Amino acid sequence: MMECSWKVLLLIVFTSLGIQYTAIKSLRMNFTSPCRNVAENRCGHIKDNVTRVLCEDINGQQGRKHILILATARSGSSFLGQLFNQNSDIFYLFEPLYHVQSMFTNANGLPTIDRRSLLGAYRDLLHNLYDCDFYLLENYIKPAPKGHITSSFFRRGSSKALCSPPVCNQSQEVQENQCLKSCRKINLTLASTTCRSYKTIAIKTIRIPEINHMRTLVEDPRLNLKIIHLVRDPRAILASRISTFVDQYRSYQIWNSSGRRPHNADLSLIRNTCTDYSNSVETAFSRPSWLKGKYMLVRYEDLAKDPIKKANEIYNFLGLQWKEGLSSWIEENTNATVSPNFNKFGTIRKSSETIENWRLHLHLSIVQTIQDVCNTTMAQMGYQLVDNIQQLKNLSQSLVEPRTFLPFI
């Protein structure tokens, strides 16, 4: 039986006894110093049982970095995630929240619980995963794991840690396309144990709408959580979704070919994306104390234009060491000659030349509609509007304004 997270249960007991979150945070400040430099015995020198338990919990977490890549669908998040996955010092998970969403979605793709409850489930699972506790995740995987073993872990091939020894029973690491064949089943107890041997855990998700929804985790005194918030021109996002999710965006394909908007062309998804972007950047730009040193905004266009430079900036903000081989991986994956039938969910691109290629594939009518819907968002993030077909198709004039978004330190 996988070990339950008894520390979380203990904190729940504390809460029931009237110990508030702020009090726990205060306790952390009081005993952080004596815990920090304890070697073999860690917190064993502390006589008070409650303080010692909290000390052990925080001491174990303090040396570990927790990273959340917050993005939306078709914004370049898979590539950004690989900047962490390619680092052998990082335990990287690709979209584990997929299992939660799948559990609470019906056959028609509609949620079966309210938004607040779903976000709460997301936060709970993230907290457990950052604690290297995979037990809660088992409740969401379908079919349910047997003996903590499953073959239904979503996109496990996108995580090197899950495709390498000891989690994967191979003598060496295997590539993503080989992982599902060579390492078909995953032992979640072993994955949990392996996770604890890493000093950095990074998780990528497109299922958290706004940074505000992560405030409780960011403020958690036991987590050293930092958020990399990836944004992209909403016109480019929509163009990518139209070409990738064919069935879902069939009305947009008709619109794109005819220039006339069908009555069933639903703007709610892209409108929600822009609203979530605006709410998040408004929060970040107001520089709240809870985000200090915890948040970095990254435009996909800046990352694609100069990926090594931007990747170094991200690593510096997170306090990560640049690994040998990362630069060569970036060069190989951003300067590739791509065939017409390339994998749309992959990371191999000619990045610098495809940043604004959406302009050649999106009808002006759609572009102007999205500009009306997302006007505020685009102004916040430095994306210029177009008024006519000439401006749209002239790729020699970029629609991405030079902007510097400094991390909130």
Phi, psi and chi 1 to 4 in degrees:
 res  aa     phi    psi   chi1   chi2   chi3   chi4
   1 MET       -  130.1 -174.1   72.8  177.9      -
   2 MET   -66.3  140.3 -179.0  179.3  -71.3      -
   3 GLU   -65.0  130.2 -177.8 -175.9   19.6      -
   4 CYS   -75.9  156.0 -139.9      -      -      -
   5 SER   -79.6   84.8 -177.7      -      -      -
   6 TRP   -67.3  -24.5   61.4  -88.6      -      -
   7 LYS   -66.8  -39.5  -63.0  170.3 -174.2  174.8
   8 VAL   -64.2  -42.8  175.2      -      -      -
   9 LEU   -61.4  -37.9  -66.2  175.5      -      -
  10 LEU   -64.5  -41.3 -175.5   58.5      -      -
  11 LEU   -65.2  -33.8  -75.7  176.0      -      -
  12 ILE   -64.1  -40.4  -67.3  174.5      -      -
  13 VAL   -61.6  -42.6  173.0      -      -      -
  14 PHE   -58.8  -42.2  -69.6  160.7      -      -
  15 THR   -63.6  -41.9  -57.9      -      -      -
  16 SER   -64.2  -23.5   67.3      -      -      -
  17 LEU   -86.6   -0.3  -66.8  174.0      -      -
  18 GLY    99.3    5.8      -      -      -      -
  19 ILE   -80.7  115.3  -60.4  179.1      -      -
  20 GLN   -82.8  162.7  -59.8  -61.9  -45.5      -
  21 TYR   -56.1  -40.6  173.2   83.9      -      -
  22 THR   -66.7  -31.6   50.8      -      -      -
  23 ALA   -68.7  -40.8      -      -      -      -
  24 ILE   -62.5  -40.7  -63.1  174.0      -      -
  25 LYS   -62.6  -38.6 -168.5  171.4 -176.5  178.6
  26 SER   -66.0  -41.4  175.3      -      -      -
  27 LEU   -57.7  -41.4  -90.5  174.5      -      -
  28 ARG   -58.4  -44.3  177.5 -163.9 -176.6 -153.6
  29 MET   -63.9  -34.1  -62.1  -57.0  -65.6      -
  30 ASN   -72.2  -37.5  -70.9  -24.9      -      -
  31 PHE  -112.8   12.0   60.5   65.1      -      -
  32 THR   -62.1  -45.6  -70.6      -      -      -
  33 SER   -61.8  -51.1  179.5      -      -      -
  34 PRO   -65.0  -23.9   20.3  -32.4      -      -
  35 CYS   -79.7  -29.3  -73.2      -      -      -
  36 ARG   -63.2  -37.8 -176.3  169.9  -65.4  167.8
  37 ASN  -107.3   13.7  -63.5  -43.5      -      -
  38 VAL   -75.5  131.1  178.2      -      -      -
  39 ALA   -93.2  -99.8      -      -      -      -
  40 GLU   -62.9  -47.4  -66.2  -64.7  -32.5      -
  41 ASN   -86.9   -6.3 -158.0   23.7      -      -
  42 ARG    49.1 -103.4  -70.9 -163.0  174.7 -176.7
  43 CYS  -107.4   14.4  -56.3      -      -      -
  44 GLY   -64.3  -19.1      -      -      -      -
  45 HIS   -77.4  -12.7   67.1  -66.7      -      -
  46 ILE   -82.5  125.4  -60.9  176.8      -      -
  47 LYS   -81.8  -37.4  -65.1 -178.8  178.8 -179.6
  48 ASP   -68.2  125.5  177.3   70.1      -      -
  49 ASN   -62.9  -45.6  -70.4  -25.9      -      -
  50 VAL   -62.5  -47.6  171.6      -      -      -
  51 THR   -63.1  -38.8  -54.6      -      -      -
  52 ARG   -65.3  -41.2 -174.3  173.9   65.7 -105.2
  53 VAL   -63.2  -45.6  168.1      -      -      -
  54 LEU   -64.2  -37.9  -72.5  173.7      -      -
  55 CYS   -61.9  -45.3  175.3      -      -      -
  56 GLU   -61.8  -40.2  -71.0  172.7  -11.4      -
  57 ASP   -64.8  -49.0 -168.5   27.4      -      -
  58 ILE   -70.6  -39.4  -68.6  172.2      -      -
  59 ASN   -60.5  -37.3 -172.6   65.4      -      -
  60 GLY   -69.5  -31.6      -      -      -      -
  61 GLN   -84.8  -29.9  -67.8  -81.2   15.4      -
  62 GLN   -60.3  -35.7  -89.6 -171.5  -24.0      -
  63 GLY   -78.7   -4.4      -      -      -      -
  64 ARG  -106.8  136.8 -177.3 -177.3  -65.2  152.1
  65 LYS   -95.7  137.3  -62.3  178.5 -174.4  -65.4
  66 HIS  -119.1  129.1  -62.0  119.8      -      -
  67 ILE  -125.6  133.3  -58.4  164.3      -      -
  68 LEU  -118.3  120.7 -179.8   65.6      -      -
  69 ILE   -93.8  109.3  -57.2  163.1      -      -
  70 LEU  -101.2  121.1 -166.8   65.6      -      -
  71 ALA  -149.7 -172.4      -      -      -      -
  72 THR  -133.0  165.9 -170.0      -      -      -
  73 ALA   -61.0  134.0      -      -      -      -
  74 ARG    65.3   39.5  -51.9  -50.2  -62.2  172.8
  75 SER  -112.4    4.8   62.7      -      -      -
  76 GLY    93.1   16.7      -      -      -      -
  77 SER   -70.8  -28.7   61.3      -      -      -
  78 SER   -63.7  -41.3  -67.4      -      -      -
  79 PHE   -66.2  -45.4  173.3   74.4      -      -
  80 LEU   -60.0  -41.1  177.4   57.1      -      -
  81 GLY   -61.3  -34.4      -      -      -      -
  82 GLN   -67.6  -21.9  -74.2  -59.9  -46.3      -
  83 LEU   -63.6  -22.1  -62.0 -177.5      -      -
  84 PHE   -97.5  -38.5  -59.5   96.2      -      -
  85 ASN   -64.0  -31.3 -171.2   41.9      -      -
  86 GLN   -77.2   -4.7  -64.7  -58.5  -41.6      -
  87 ASN   -94.8  115.4 -172.5  -32.6      -      -
  88 SER   -67.3  -10.8   58.8      -      -      -
  89 ASP   -88.3   -2.9  -68.5  -19.7      -      -
  90 ILE  -115.3  131.7  -61.9  176.1      -      -
  91 PHE   -89.8  109.1 -169.4   93.8      -      -
  92 TYR  -110.8  135.5  173.0   71.4      -      -
  93 LEU  -122.6  131.9  -68.2  176.0      -      -
  94 PHE  -100.2  108.7  179.2  101.2      -      -
  95 GLU    53.0   50.9  -61.8  -67.0  -13.3      -
  96 PRO   -65.6  -20.7   26.0  -35.1      -      -
  97 LEU   -71.0  -10.3  -61.2 -173.2      -      -
  98 TYR   -54.3  -39.7  163.6   85.0      -      -
  99 HIS   -65.9  -35.7  -66.5  -72.1      -      -
 100 VAL   -67.6  -48.7 -178.9      -      -      -
 101 GLN   -59.3  -42.3 -175.8 -176.0   50.5      -
 102 SER   -63.3  -38.2  179.3      -      -      -
 103 MET   -63.4  -37.0  174.0   64.7   72.1      -
 104 PHE  -107.2   34.9  -63.2  117.7      -      -
 105 THR  -128.9  134.7  -58.1      -      -      -
 106 ASN   -85.9 -176.2   62.4   23.1      -      -
 107 ALA   -63.6  -22.8      -      -      -      -
 108 ASN   -91.9    6.0  -64.0  -40.3      -      -
 109 GLY    80.7   14.0      -      -      -      -
 110 LEU  -100.8  143.9  -60.4  175.2      -      -
 111 PRO   -67.1  145.2   23.2  -32.6      -      -
 112 THR  -101.5   -3.2   57.2      -      -      -
 113 ILE  -130.8  164.4   60.1  174.5      -      -
 114 ASP   -74.1  162.7   61.4   83.8      -      -
 115 ARG   -58.6  -42.0  175.8 -176.3  170.0  100.8
 116 ARG   -62.1  -43.2 -178.4  177.4  179.5  179.6
 117 SER   -66.5  -39.2  -61.6      -      -      -
 118 LEU   -64.8  -43.9 -175.5   60.0      -      -
 119 LEU   -63.3  -36.8  -73.1  169.2      -      -
 120 GLY   -63.5  -40.4      -      -      -      -
 121 ALA   -64.9  -39.7      -      -      -      -
 122 TYR   -59.9  -47.6  -73.9  156.8      -      -
 123 ARG   -63.2  -42.8  -74.9 -169.5  -66.3  -94.0
 124 ASP   -60.3  -44.1  -72.1  -15.4      -      -
 125 LEU   -67.5  -42.1 -179.6   56.7      -      -
 126 LEU   -58.8  -44.3  -75.7  173.2      -      -
 127 HIS   -59.8  -44.4 -161.7  -68.8      -      -
 128 ASN   -65.0  -41.5  -83.8   42.3      -      -
 129 LEU   -66.9  -38.0  -68.2  175.6      -      -
 130 TYR   -66.3  -22.3  -78.4  129.0      -      -
 131 ASP   -91.2    9.0 -159.0   30.2      -      -
 132 CYS    59.3   32.7  -68.5      -      -      -
 133 ASP  -108.9  108.7 -176.6   -9.8      -      -
 134 PHE   -95.7    5.9  -77.0   60.2      -      -
 135 TYR   -64.4  -44.7 -174.9   73.9      -      -
 136 LEU   -63.7  -36.4 -178.4   59.7      -      -
 137 LEU   -58.1  -34.2  179.0   62.4      -      -
 138 GLU   -59.4  -29.6  -68.0 -164.8   29.9      -
 139 ASN   -69.5  -17.5  -65.3  -51.2      -      -
 140 TYR  -104.1  -15.2  -63.5  113.6      -      -
 141 ILE   -78.2  131.8  -65.3  177.1      -      -
 142 LYS  -120.1  130.6  -63.8 -175.4  -66.7 -173.3
 143 PRO   -67.7  158.6   26.3  -34.5      -      -
 144 ALA   -59.4  137.4      -      -      -      -
 145 PRO   -59.6  147.9  -22.8   33.8      -      -
 146 LYS  -112.8  123.4  -65.2 -177.8  178.8 -179.7
 147 GLY    61.7   31.0      -      -      -      -
 148 HIS    66.7   21.0  -50.1  -62.0      -      -
 149 ILE  -117.5  133.0  -63.9  175.4      -      -
 150 THR  -142.8  153.2  179.7      -      -      -
 151 SER  -113.9   14.3   57.0      -      -      -
 152 SER  -116.1   25.0  -58.1      -      -      -
 153 PHE   -74.0  119.1 -161.5  107.0      -      -
 154 PHE   -61.5  123.7 -179.7   65.1      -      -
 155 ARG    49.4   41.6  -68.9  -72.9  -61.5  -86.5
 156 ARG   -61.0  -24.9   67.8  166.9  -64.0 -174.8
 157 GLY   -63.6  -17.8      -      -      -      -
 158 SER   -82.9    0.2  -63.6      -      -      -
 159 SER  -117.0  113.3  169.7      -      -      -
 160 LYS   -61.0  -35.9  -78.0 -165.9  168.2 -172.0
 161 ALA   -62.7  -31.4      -      -      -      -
 162 LEU   -88.4   -6.3  -61.7 -178.5      -      -
 163 CYS  -115.6   17.3  -67.9      -      -      -
 164 SER  -127.2  159.1  -54.0      -      -      -
 165 PRO   -60.3  143.9  -21.1   33.0      -      -
 166 PRO   -91.7   -6.3   34.0  -36.8      -      -
 167 VAL   -65.3  -42.3 -179.0      -      -      -
 168 CYS   -98.5  126.8  177.3      -      -      -
 169 ASN   -78.8   64.9 -171.0   22.9      -      -
 170 GLN  -131.3  158.8  -62.5  -72.5  -40.8      -
 171 SER   -74.6  -19.8   59.0      -      -      -
 172 GLN  -150.2  168.6   59.1 -174.5    6.4      -
 173 GLU   -61.8  142.5  170.1 -165.6  -46.0      -
 174 VAL  -114.9  155.9  -65.1      -      -      -
 175 GLN   -72.9  163.1  -62.4  -59.0  -46.0      -
 176 GLU   -56.8  -45.8  177.8  175.6   -5.9      -
 177 ASN   -69.3  -14.6   58.8   -5.8      -      -
 178 GLN   -97.8  -17.2  -57.8  170.9  -36.2      -
 179 CYS   -62.8  -44.8 -174.8      -      -      -
 180 LEU   -65.0  -25.9  -69.9  179.5      -      -
 181 LYS   -84.9  -45.3  -63.6  178.6 -179.2  178.9
 182 SER   -80.1  -29.3  -58.0      -      -      -
 183 CYS  -129.2   57.7  -40.7      -      -      -
 184 ARG   -60.5  -39.4 -165.7  172.7   66.6   86.0
 185 LYS  -107.1  147.8  -65.2 -177.0  178.2 -179.6
 186 ILE  -125.7  131.5  176.1  172.9      -      -
 187 ASN   -89.3  109.5 -175.1  -43.0      -      -
 188 LEU   -70.3  -27.3  -65.0  174.6      -      -
 189 THR   -65.9  -42.9  -59.2      -      -      -
 190 LEU   -66.9  -38.7 -177.2   56.3      -      -
 191 ALA   -62.7  -40.1      -      -      -      -
 192 SER   -63.9  -45.0  179.8      -      -      -
 193 THR   -63.6  -42.8  -58.1      -      -      -
 194 THR   -63.9  -40.1  -57.1      -      -      -
 195 CYS   -55.3  -38.9  171.5      -      -      -
 196 ARG   -68.2  -14.1  -67.1 -169.9  179.6   95.7
 197 SER   -85.2   -6.3   68.0      -      -      -
 198 TYR   -95.9  146.7  -75.1   75.6      -      -
 199 LYS   -91.4  -13.0  -70.0  -63.2 -175.2 -179.3
 200 THR  -135.4  132.0  -57.2      -      -      -
 201 ILE  -122.6  126.0  -59.3  171.2      -      -
 202 ALA  -121.8  134.7      -      -      -      -
 203 ILE  -128.5  132.4  -62.7  176.3      -      -
 204 LYS  -106.5  134.9 -168.1  -92.7  -75.7 -169.2
 205 THR  -145.5  144.9 -178.5      -      -      -
 206 ILE  -112.9   14.7   59.0  170.6      -      -
 207 ARG  -109.8    0.0  -68.8  169.4  171.1   80.5
 208 ILE  -101.4  112.5  -58.3  -66.5      -      -
 209 PRO   -63.8  -44.8  -21.7   33.9      -      -
 210 GLU  -135.6  156.8  -56.2  173.8   19.2      -
 211 ILE   -66.6  -26.7   58.1  170.8      -      -
 212 ASN   -59.4  -29.4  -55.6  -73.4      -      -
 213 HIS   -72.5  -11.5  -60.8  139.0      -      -
 214 MET  -102.5    6.9  -70.1  -67.4   96.8      -
 215 ARG   -59.1  -42.7  178.5  168.5  178.7  171.2
 216 THR   -62.9  -33.8   54.1      -      -      -
 217 LEU   -75.2  -40.1  -67.8 -171.1      -      -
 218 VAL   -62.2  -37.1  172.9      -      -      -
 219 GLU   -85.8   -7.7  -70.7 -173.0  -40.1      -
 220 ASP   -59.0  123.0 -168.4  -48.6      -      -
 221 PRO   -66.6  -15.4   24.5  -34.3      -      -
 222 ARG   -93.1  -10.4  -58.9  176.7  -52.5  135.2
 223 LEU  -107.8  138.7  -70.8  179.3      -      -
 224 ASN  -104.7   73.4  179.5   19.4      -      -
 225 LEU   -99.0  130.7  179.3   64.2      -      -
 226 LYS  -124.6  144.0  -67.5 -171.6  177.4 -177.5
 227 ILE  -111.3  127.5  -64.3  175.8      -      -
 228 ILE  -103.5  112.5  -57.6  -62.0      -      -
 229 HIS  -100.5  111.3 -175.4 -158.2      -      -
 230 LEU   -95.7  128.3 -179.5   69.0      -      -
 231 VAL  -125.7  162.3  -61.6      -      -      -
 232 ARG  -151.4  154.7 -172.4 -178.6 -173.9 -176.6
 233 ASP   -52.0  121.6 -170.5  -36.1      -      -
 234 PRO   -61.1  -26.2   16.3  -28.6      -      -
 235 ARG   -67.0  -38.7  -62.8  165.4  -63.8 -172.2
 236 ALA   -69.5  -38.3      -      -      -      -
 237 ILE   -60.6  -46.8  -71.1  176.2      -      -
 238 LEU   -64.7  -42.1 -179.1   59.9      -      -
 239 ALA   -59.0  -41.0      -      -      -      -
 240 SER   -68.5  -38.8 -178.6      -      -      -
 241 ARG   -66.5  -39.1  -69.8  178.4 -179.0  177.4
 242 ILE   -60.9  -42.2  -68.8  172.8      -      -
 243 SER   -80.8  -19.7   64.9      -      -      -
 244 THR   -97.0  -48.1  -55.6      -      -      -
 245 PHE   -98.9   76.0  -51.6  123.3      -      -
 246 VAL   -59.4  -49.8  177.3      -      -      -
 247 ASP   -65.5  -41.3  -68.2  -23.5      -      -
 248 GLN   -69.0  -28.5 -172.7  176.7    0.9      -
 249 TYR  -116.1   31.9  -75.0   85.2      -      -
 250 ARG   -62.7  -37.2 -161.4  168.5  -63.6  -79.1
 251 SER   -64.9  -33.0   61.3      -      -      -
 252 TYR   -70.0  -32.8  -84.2   87.8      -      -
 253 GLN   -65.7  -39.2  -66.5  164.7   -3.0      -
 254 ILE   -64.2  -44.1  -62.4  172.4      -      -
 255 TRP   -61.0  -42.5 -175.8    1.1      -      -
 256 ASN   -66.3  -32.2 -154.5   34.0      -      -
 257 SER   -86.0  -28.9   59.8      -      -      -
 258 SER  -101.0  -25.3   67.6      -      -      -
 259 GLY    83.1   -0.2      -      -      -      -
 260 ARG  -113.1  128.9  -65.7 -172.6  -63.0  -87.0
 261 ARG   -74.9  120.4  176.3 -176.3  171.1 -175.1
 262 PRO   -67.8  153.3  -18.8   32.3      -      -
 263 HIS   -65.3  -22.4   69.2  -81.4      -      -
 264 ASN   -99.1   13.8   60.4  -21.7      -      -
 265 ALA   -76.1  106.2      -      -      -      -
 266 ASP   -85.2  120.5 -175.0    6.7      -      -
 267 LEU   -93.0   -0.6  -67.9  172.3      -      -
 268 SER   -64.5  -38.0   63.0      -      -      -
 269 LEU   -64.5  -48.3  -70.1  177.1      -      -
 270 ILE   -72.2  -30.7 -165.5   66.6      -      -
 271 ARG   -65.0  -43.2  178.6 -177.9  -71.3  111.4
 272 ASN   -63.9  -39.1  -70.0  -18.1      -      -
 273 THR   -58.8  -45.9  -65.8      -      -      -
 274 CYS   -68.0  -38.9  -70.8      -      -      -
 275 THR   -63.1  -43.6  -60.6      -      -      -
 276 ASP   -63.0  -42.5  -65.9  -23.1      -      -
 277 TYR   -57.0  -51.4  -87.9  177.5      -      -
 278 SER   -61.1  -45.5  -74.0      -      -      -
 279 ASN   -62.3  -38.6  -69.7  -18.3      -      -
 280 SER   -69.0  -47.4  -69.8      -      -      -
 281 VAL   -71.5  -30.7  -63.7      -      -      -
 282 GLU   -62.6  -43.0  -78.9 -179.7    9.4      -
 283 THR   -61.2  -48.8  -62.8      -      -      -
 284 ALA   -64.5  -43.1      -      -      -      -
 285 PHE   -67.9  -21.6  -69.2  170.0      -      -
 286 SER   -78.7   -7.7   70.0      -      -      -
 287 ARG    52.9   58.7  -58.5  173.3   72.6   82.8
 288 PRO   -68.4  152.1   28.5  -35.6      -      -
 289 SER   -62.2  -31.9   58.2      -      -      -
 290 TRP   -70.9  -15.9   62.8  -86.5      -      -
 291 LEU   -99.1   -4.1  -90.8 -173.2      -      -
 292 LYS   -60.1  123.7 -174.4  174.8 -177.2 -179.5
 293 GLY    73.5    8.2      -      -      -      -
 294 LYS  -118.4   -5.6  -57.8  -73.8 -172.1  177.8
 295 TYR  -137.2  137.0  175.6   85.5      -      -
 296 MET  -139.1  126.8 -178.6  178.2 -175.4      -
 297 LEU   -92.4  129.8  177.8   68.2      -      -
 298 VAL  -127.6  122.8  175.9      -      -      -
 299 ARG   -84.0  134.1  -73.2 -168.6  -53.2 -171.4
 300 TYR   -56.6  -38.4  166.6   76.9      -      -
 301 GLU   -61.7  -38.4  -68.2   79.2    7.4      -
 302 ASP   -69.5  -37.5  -61.4  -35.4      -      -
 303 LEU   -66.7  -41.8  178.6   62.2      -      -
 304 ALA   -72.0  -33.1      -      -      -      -
 305 LYS   -69.3  -44.1 -177.6  178.3  179.9 -179.7
 306 ASP  -140.9   75.0 -163.5  -18.6      -      -
 307 PRO   -63.0  -36.8   19.9  -31.2      -      -
 308 ILE   -69.2  -41.6  -69.4 -177.9      -      -
 309 LYS   -62.5  -48.2  175.6 -175.1  176.4 -177.4
 310 LYS   -68.2  -37.5 -176.1   54.6   65.6  172.6
 311 ALA   -62.4  -39.4      -      -      -      -
 312 ASN   -63.4  -39.4  -92.1  -72.6      -      -
 313 GLU   -63.4  -40.6  -68.5  176.3    2.1      -
 314 ILE   -65.4  -45.7  -66.2  171.1      -      -
 315 TYR   -62.0  -41.0  -95.9   55.1      -      -
 316 ASN   -63.7  -42.1  -72.4  -24.0      -      -
 317 PHE   -61.9  -39.4  167.0   68.5      -      -
 318 LEU   -83.5   -9.4  -63.7  171.5      -      -
 319 GLY    71.6   33.3      -      -      -      -
 320 LEU   -98.2  149.2  -62.2  175.7      -      -
 321 GLN   -87.1  132.1 -178.3  179.2   -1.5      -
 322 TRP   -69.6  128.1 -168.5  -99.2      -      -
 323 LYS   -96.6  144.6  -64.3  -69.6  -71.3 -175.9
 324 GLU   -61.9  134.1 -177.5 -180.0   -4.2      -
 325 GLY    99.3  -17.4      -      -      -      -
 326 LEU   -68.7  -40.8 -171.4   54.0      -      -
 327 SER   -62.5  -43.0  -64.1      -      -      -
 328 SER   -67.0  -35.9   59.8      -      -      -
 329 TRP   -63.9  -42.7 -177.7   90.7      -      -
 330 ILE   -61.7  -44.9  -67.9  174.3      -      -
 331 GLU   -60.6  -44.4  -70.0  -72.6   -8.5      -
 332 GLU   -66.0  -34.4  -68.4  172.2    4.4      -
 333 ASN   -94.1   -7.8  -77.7  -96.7      -      -
 334 THR  -115.7   -0.3   58.3      -      -      -
 335 ASN  -129.4   34.4  -69.8  -74.4      -      -
 336 ALA   -91.5  149.1      -      -      -      -
 337 THR   -85.5  116.3  -59.7      -      -      -
 338 VAL  -101.1  132.3  179.2      -      -      -
 339 SER   -78.4  159.8   63.1      -      -      -
 340 PRO   -58.9  -28.8  -23.5   34.1      -      -
 341 ASN  -102.3   37.5   58.9  -15.5      -      -
 342 PHE   -68.0  162.3   75.4  102.8      -      -
 343 ASN   -75.8  112.7  179.4   10.3      -      -
 344 LYS   -69.0  -16.0  -67.1  179.3  179.8  178.9
 345 PHE   -99.5    3.9  -64.9   97.5      -      -
 346 GLY   -87.1 -172.1      -      -      -      -
 347 THR  -120.4    2.0   58.2      -      -      -
 348 ILE   -84.4  121.0  -60.7  175.7      -      -
 349 ARG  -148.9  166.5  -61.1  -73.8 -171.2  -83.3
 350 LYS  -100.7   77.2 -173.8   74.9  172.9  177.8
 351 SER   -57.0  -49.3  -61.8      -      -      -
 352 SER   -63.4  -24.5   60.1      -      -      -
 353 GLU   -95.1   -8.4  -64.5 -178.6    2.7      -
 354 THR  -112.9    4.1   59.3      -      -      -
 355 ILE   -54.7  -45.4  -63.6  173.7      -      -
 356 GLU  -118.4   22.1  -63.7 -173.7   72.7      -
 357 ASN   -64.2  -18.7  -93.3    5.9      -      -
 358 TRP   -56.8  -25.1   62.6  -92.8      -      -
 359 ARG   -65.7  -22.6  -63.5  163.4   63.4  178.6
 360 LEU   -86.6  -10.5  -58.5  176.8      -      -
 361 HIS  -120.0   -4.4  -53.3  -69.2      -      -
 362 LEU  -112.2  130.1 -146.3   55.1      -      -
 363 HIS   -67.1  144.0 -164.1  -78.4      -      -
 364 LEU   -56.1  -36.2  179.1   63.2      -      -
 365 SER   -61.1  -42.5  173.2      -      -      -
 366 ILE   -67.4  -44.4  -63.6 -179.8      -      -
 367 VAL   -56.0  -48.4  170.8      -      -      -
 368 GLN   -68.7  -32.5  -68.4 -179.0  -36.3      -
 369 THR   -65.3  -44.6  -60.0      -      -      -
 370 ILE   -65.2  -37.5  -59.6  -51.4      -      -
 371 GLN   -62.0  -37.9  -71.3  177.6  172.6      -
 372 ASP   -67.4  -41.2  -70.0  -20.0      -      -
 373 VAL   -71.0  -36.9  170.2      -      -      -
 374 CYS  -114.4   24.5  -60.5      -      -      -
 375 ASN   -55.1  -49.5 -171.3  -68.3      -      -
 376 THR   -62.5  -45.3  -60.1      -      -      -
 377 THR   -60.5  -45.2  -54.2      -      -      -
 378 MET   -65.9  -36.0  -64.9  172.6   66.4      -
 379 ALA   -67.3  -39.2      -      -      -      -
 380 GLN   -59.9  -37.8  -72.2  172.2  -42.8      -
 381 MET  -104.2    1.6  -61.2 -174.8  -63.6      -
 382 GLY    82.8   40.0      -      -      -      -
 383 TYR  -109.4  120.1  -62.2  122.2      -      -
 384 GLN   -78.7  149.9  -64.1  179.4   -7.9      -
 385 LEU   -89.6  159.3  -50.1 -176.9      -      -
 386 VAL  -119.6  146.8  -63.4      -      -      -
 387 ASP  -108.5  -17.9  -61.6  -40.0      -      -
 388 ASN  -150.1  173.0   52.6   60.0      -      -
 389 ILE   -66.4  -32.4 -168.2   67.2      -      -
 390 GLN   -63.9  -45.7  -71.1   75.5   24.6      -
 391 GLN   -63.5  -38.2  -71.5  180.0  -27.7      -
 392 LEU   -64.9  -44.5  176.8   62.0      -      -
 393 LYS   -87.7  -10.7  -56.3  -58.6 -178.7 -176.4
 394 ASN   -82.6   89.9 -177.6   10.2      -      -
 395 LEU   -72.3   -9.7  -63.2 -172.5      -      -
 396 SER   -71.8  -17.5   64.4      -      -      -
 397 GLN  -110.0  106.7  -64.0  -65.0  -41.0      -
 398 SER   -69.0  145.7  176.2      -      -      -
 399 LEU   -96.9    5.3  -60.1 -180.0      -      -
 400 VAL  -103.2  109.9 -177.4      -      -      -
 401 GLU   -70.3  143.0  -62.4  176.2    2.1      -
 402 PRO   -65.5  117.9  -19.9   32.3      -      -
 403 ARG  -135.8  147.7  -68.3  -83.4 -172.3   93.9
 404 THR  -117.4  114.9  -59.5      -      -      -
 405 PHE  -105.3   96.1  -62.3   96.4      -      -
 406 LEU   -76.1  140.7  -63.2  175.6      -      -
 407 PRO   -60.2  147.9  -19.8   31.3      -      -
 408 PHE   -81.1   96.6  178.8   24.9      -      -
 409 ILE   -98.0      -  -55.6  -61.6      -      -
